[in-house]
Amino acid sequence: MLVNAARIAADFRAIAAFTQTPGNGRSCPTFSPEWGQACGYVRDQLAACGCQTRIDAAGNLHVRPRGLAWDSPAWLSGSHLDSVPNGGDYDGVAGVVVPLEILRAAHDAGRGDLPLELIIFADEEGTTFGTGMLGSLAWVGKMSAADLGRYRNAAGETYLAAGAAHGVCPNDLPHEQINPAHYRGLIEVHIEQGPRMWNRGERVAVVTAIAGRRQWRLRLTGQANHAGSTPMTERRDCVAGGAEIVVALEKLAGELSSAAVITVGQFQPSPGAVNVIAGAVELSIDFRDPDNGLLAVGETKIAELISQIATHRGLTAELTPSEALPAVALDGAICQRLQAAAATAGIPNIPTTISGALHDAAIVAPHLPTAMLFVASRDGISHNPAEYSRIEDFALAAEILAALVQELVTLTE
């Protein structure tokens, strides 16, 4: 089996063209025409290689060689094709293109029964329906039809309604969930979306853990007042209070651990007038760490910090949790197999890393032995049209995964 880097490059170019914002990044909402075209491209490429496809009741696309029965144990590899608005060409797409190329290479080599299934998870990003991982969550039984019916896209359509034309079938959800007996494990290939690997000159790395995540909505309430006639000592200014909280959270992350990150991505003052002291502010808080113990410690410290600052400034703070996902340790045996596979591909000491970003792999990990391969991201830029990774590094990731799938390596005892 020979991996063809030129075909991988052509795949990225083709899928990048399926966007609502040509010339300004990749905008590909789940179940949009562009998303359907991107899935169709992958399906057509593999149909030409004699592969068979099916769509499960949650809208996830599955592809296997025709010589491999659907109930035969196989390696699972894939990612997502939906994107954030004006995103890059590699996020998610990398994890689809790599197994796509392996299946093509197997066909070229006359291997019609390679034990590999490609999966395209529906709605990983969360920007289409407001919550991420819906396709994988539904597939593993963590989202019911009733749950999916509560999420709506910008057009007001529910996940079920928007996905109906793409195979979503709520009545079949209980019968089409993951069957671990059909899989040897999941390996998701993804770009790092951070600067560490690129800065260290690392092309690929084995991911051993995925950081957990806590998210909140914080509402601060003070008193709106005149910007010109209210003395500084008499203000209950929510923007100033919110800004102090943002800076304190930034400091807290460094105190918790070297891997902890805290982000305030939304900050909305009210009434938002240039000459009015803000009487309220709503902001988001996103906290991540690969250690569940530190997640719990950080959650307590964040609440204490907010309470102290709000009290000092005469503000009322309402902190509402919106998401809590645990850190996930990936399968040690599969990580060892990837390291051995990397050695056969010419990388005898492949580095290991952790993922700060959440992936579908974290959702599947409790159900299947799971690991990830990262490919370096130039300058760590992602969710941005400037996102870039080297084609030769994707080809290397494909060689590593192909070595594992072909059973060229064994578990290290």
RAZILIN-V856241 format. One record per pair of residues at least 12 apart in sequence whose C-alpha atoms are under 6 Angstrom apart, sorted by sequence separation. I is the first residue (numbers start at 0). J is the second residue. D is the distance in whole Angstrom. If there is no record, write none. Layout:
# RAZILIN-V856241
i=I j=J d=D
i=I j=J d=D
This chain:
# RAZILIN-V856241
i=51 j=63 d=5
i=79 j=91 d=5
i=80 j=92 d=5
i=122 j=134 d=6
i=268 j=280 d=4
i=376 j=388 d=5
i=50 j=63 d=6
i=78 j=91 d=5
i=121 j=134 d=5
i=222 j=235 d=5
i=267 j=280 d=5
i=50 j=64 d=4
i=51 j=65 d=6
i=120 j=134 d=6
i=221 j=235 d=5
i=267 j=281 d=5
i=18 j=33 d=6
i=50 j=65 d=5
i=266 j=281 d=6
i=17 j=33 d=5
i=78 j=94 d=5
i=221 j=237 d=6
i=266 j=282 d=4
i=77 j=94 d=5
i=78 j=95 d=6
i=265 j=282 d=5
i=77 j=95 d=5
i=265 j=283 d=5
i=264 j=283 d=6
i=263 j=283 d=5
i=263 j=284 d=5
i=128 j=150 d=5
i=262 j=284 d=6
i=14 j=37 d=6
i=128 j=151 d=5
i=262 j=285 d=5
i=128 j=152 d=5
i=261 j=285 d=6
i=127 j=152 d=5
i=144 j=169 d=5
i=261 j=286 d=4
i=260 j=286 d=6
i=260 j=287 d=5
i=259 j=287 d=6
i=259 j=288 d=5
i=258 j=288 d=6
i=291 j=326 d=6
i=139 j=176 d=6
i=289 j=326 d=5
i=138 j=176 d=5
i=139 j=177 d=5
i=330 j=368 d=5
i=138 j=177 d=6
i=330 j=369 d=5
i=74 j=114 d=6
i=75 j=115 d=6
i=77 j=117 d=5
i=79 j=119 d=5
i=236 j=276 d=6
i=237 j=277 d=6
i=329 j=369 d=6
i=330 j=370 d=6
i=73 j=114 d=4
i=74 j=115 d=5
i=75 j=116 d=5
i=76 j=117 d=5
i=77 j=118 d=5
i=78 j=119 d=5
i=79 j=120 d=5
i=236 j=277 d=6
i=237 j=278 d=6
i=329 j=370 d=5
i=73 j=115 d=5
i=77 j=119 d=6
i=78 j=120 d=6
i=237 j=279 d=6
i=237 j=280 d=6
i=66 j=111 d=5
i=67 j=112 d=5
i=66 j=112 d=4
i=64 j=111 d=6
i=64 j=112 d=6
i=226 j=274 d=5
i=226 j=275 d=5
i=225 j=275 d=5
i=226 j=276 d=5
i=224 j=275 d=6
i=29 j=81 d=5
i=224 j=276 d=5
i=28 j=81 d=5
i=63 j=116 d=5
i=223 j=276 d=5
i=27 j=81 d=5
i=62 j=116 d=6
i=223 j=277 d=5
i=27 j=82 d=5
i=62 j=117 d=5
i=223 j=278 d=4
i=344 j=399 d=6
i=26 j=82 d=6
i=61 j=117 d=6
i=222 j=278 d=4
i=61 j=118 d=5
i=221 j=278 d=5
i=26 j=84 d=5
i=48 j=106 d=6
i=60 j=118 d=6
i=220 j=278 d=6
i=221 j=279 d=6
i=341 j=399 d=5
i=26 j=85 d=5
i=60 j=119 d=5
i=220 j=279 d=4
i=340 j=399 d=5
i=25 j=85 d=5
i=59 j=119 d=6
i=219 j=279 d=5
i=24 j=85 d=4
i=25 j=86 d=5
i=59 j=120 d=5
i=219 j=280 d=5
i=23 j=85 d=6
i=24 j=86 d=5
i=25 j=87 d=6
i=59 j=121 d=5
i=218 j=280 d=6
i=340 j=402 d=6
i=24 j=87 d=6
i=58 j=121 d=6
i=218 j=281 d=4
i=340 j=403 d=6
i=217 j=281 d=6
i=217 j=282 d=5
i=216 j=282 d=6
i=216 j=283 d=5
i=215 j=283 d=6
i=340 j=408 d=6
i=215 j=284 d=5
i=214 j=284 d=5
i=214 j=285 d=5
i=213 j=285 d=6
i=15 j=88 d=6
i=213 j=286 d=5
i=212 j=286 d=6
i=336 j=410 d=6
i=212 j=287 d=5
i=211 j=287 d=5
i=57 j=134 d=6
i=210 j=287 d=6
i=211 j=288 d=6
i=210 j=288 d=5
i=211 j=289 d=6
i=210 j=289 d=4
i=57 j=137 d=6
i=29 j=122 d=5
i=94 j=187 d=6
i=221 j=314 d=5
i=94 j=188 d=4
i=220 j=314 d=6
i=94 j=189 d=5
i=220 j=315 d=5
i=93 j=189 d=6
i=219 j=315 d=6
i=219 j=316 d=5
i=218 j=316 d=6
i=28 j=127 d=5
i=218 j=317 d=5
i=217 j=317 d=6
i=217 j=318 d=5
i=2 j=104 d=6
i=216 j=318 d=6
i=1 j=104 d=6
i=216 j=319 d=5
i=0 j=104 d=5
i=215 j=319 d=5
i=0 j=105 d=6
i=215 j=320 d=4
i=215 j=321 d=5
i=214 j=321 d=5
i=0 j=108 d=6
i=58 j=166 d=5
i=74 j=182 d=6
i=214 j=322 d=5
i=58 j=167 d=5
i=72 j=181 d=4
i=73 j=182 d=5
i=74 j=183 d=5
i=76 j=185 d=6
i=213 j=322 d=6
i=57 j=167 d=5
i=71 j=181 d=6
i=72 j=182 d=5
i=73 j=183 d=5
i=74 j=184 d=5
i=75 j=185 d=5
i=76 j=186 d=5
i=77 j=187 d=6
i=213 j=323 d=5
i=56 j=167 d=5
i=70 j=181 d=5
i=72 j=183 d=6
i=76 j=187 d=5
i=212 j=323 d=6
i=54 j=166 d=6
i=56 j=168 d=5
i=212 j=324 d=5
i=211 j=324 d=5
i=211 j=325 d=4
i=56 j=171 d=6
i=211 j=326 d=4
i=56 j=172 d=5
i=210 j=326 d=5
i=209 j=326 d=6
i=209 j=327 d=5
i=208 j=327 d=6
i=208 j=328 d=4
i=208 j=329 d=5
i=207 j=329 d=5
i=30 j=162 d=6
i=209 j=353 d=6
i=210 j=354 d=6
i=204 j=349 d=6
i=206 j=351 d=6
i=208 j=353 d=5
i=209 j=354 d=5
i=210 j=355 d=5
i=204 j=350 d=5
i=205 j=351 d=5
i=206 j=352 d=5
i=207 j=353 d=6
i=204 j=351 d=5
i=206 j=353 d=5
i=206 j=371 d=5
i=206 j=372 d=6
i=205 j=372 d=5
i=204 j=372 d=6
i=204 j=373 d=5
i=203 j=373 d=5
i=203 j=374 d=5
i=202 j=374 d=6
i=202 j=375 d=5
i=197 j=375 d=5
i=196 j=375 d=5
i=197 j=377 d=6
i=191 j=373 d=5
i=184 j=367 d=5
i=186 j=369 d=6
i=188 j=371 d=6
i=190 j=373 d=5
i=191 j=374 d=6
i=184 j=368 d=5
i=185 j=369 d=5
i=186 j=370 d=5
i=187 j=371 d=5
i=188 j=372 d=5
i=189 j=373 d=5
i=190 j=374 d=5
i=191 j=375 d=6
i=192 j=376 d=6
i=194 j=378 d=5
i=184 j=369 d=6
i=186 j=371 d=5
i=188 j=373 d=6
i=191 j=376 d=6
i=194 j=379 d=4
i=193 j=379 d=4
i=192 j=379 d=5
i=192 j=381 d=5
i=202 j=392 d=6
i=87 j=382 d=6
i=86 j=382 d=4
i=87 j=383 d=5
i=86 j=383 d=5
i=87 j=384 d=4
i=86 j=384 d=5
i=87 j=386 d=5
i=97 j=397 d=5
i=24 j=384 d=4
i=4 j=394 d=6
